[in-house]
Amino acid sequence: MNDIACVGILVADCIAKPVKVIPDKGKLELVDSIGLYSGGCAASASINITKIGKKAVIIGKIGNDGFGMFMKSSLESHGVDTRGLKIDAKGETSASLVMVNPDGERTFLHSVGTNGTFNEKDIDYDIVKSSNIIFVAGTMLMPTFDGKDCALFLSKCKALGKTTALDTAWDSLGRWMKLLAPCMPYIDYFLPSYEEAVQLSGKTKPEDIADVFLGMGPHTVVIKMGEDGCFIKSRLSGEKHFIDSFRVNAVDTTGAGDAFCAGFLSALVSGKSLYDAGRFANATGAHCVMAKGASTGIKSEKEMEEFITDYDMGRIEPHIR
């Protein structure tokens, strides 16, 4: 039995660091390093979940190409169950060129690839049945799955008695709630970033944002707020929490939101309270940004709990930005 099934996008990330300037046409600029990493919301989350110490299976689509085989091998090397991967012999695996500036912020060039053809019919429901939490990662970036297909999938998950969670990505096409609304009645935990949540809700205050979403179906809303931590509100328990972030030296913010989600859901598997799950998720995000790549910095559950204790006891000096 898997703890969490991560459903969504897989992306081969080619990361260049530090990119101080984008070269003019026909010119060349030097960087210290260029590396190939497994990325994409579902891939990063599944790897992070296994590094924390939980069992994860991934459901998505890759091409039968170099990037695809790299992704599959990378996932398996971290202990992720890849039986849910659909391999498209004619498709190209999604890939991004990630340019990281000296401050750790990212700029992307992206090819949608097989994420663009992933759909509900690609999903093996035997794998869904053998997973406790179903996490959809990368909504807004899967054109043939977003909207009705995703809603159908989540409704089937709920009919199977599964706990569901969903994270969004930035919608460059501006469709936002048009795509998400059909899914909301079937989501238990909704985990958007603050910027995405503002676009979806039309509100700016975290609690007002959460109230909009709570009225649409989810019983718990978790808003990722980057340096400001997170805001959690639940209509099941009546809880609401602003939870501050851990002040660390950010090297690379690639995958920080995915790491947060992995930490939060893993904490739920461990039986942590919403508040403690939020703190653990913040710690997971902090570990992500302290290293290059979406999963490199993630530690075991025990190690991150020790980090939280050391931070609270003042044994780790906060990084003042």
Secondary structure, DSSP 4 states (H G I P E B T S, - for coil): -EEEEEEE--EEEEEEE---SPPPTT-----SEEEEEEESHHHHHHHHHHHHT--EEEEEEEESSHHHHHHHHHHHHTT-EEEEEEEETT----EEEEEE-TTS-EEEEEE-GGGGT--GGG--HHHHHTEEEEEEEEETS-TTTTTHHHHHHHHHHHHTT-EEEEEE---TTS-THHHHTTTGGG-SEE--BHHHHHHHHS--SHHHHHHHHHTTS-SEEEEE-GGG-EEEEETTT--EEEEPPP----S--TTHHHHHHHHHHHHHHTT--HHHHHHHHHHHHHHHHTSSSSSTT---HHHHHHHHHHHHTT-SPPPP-
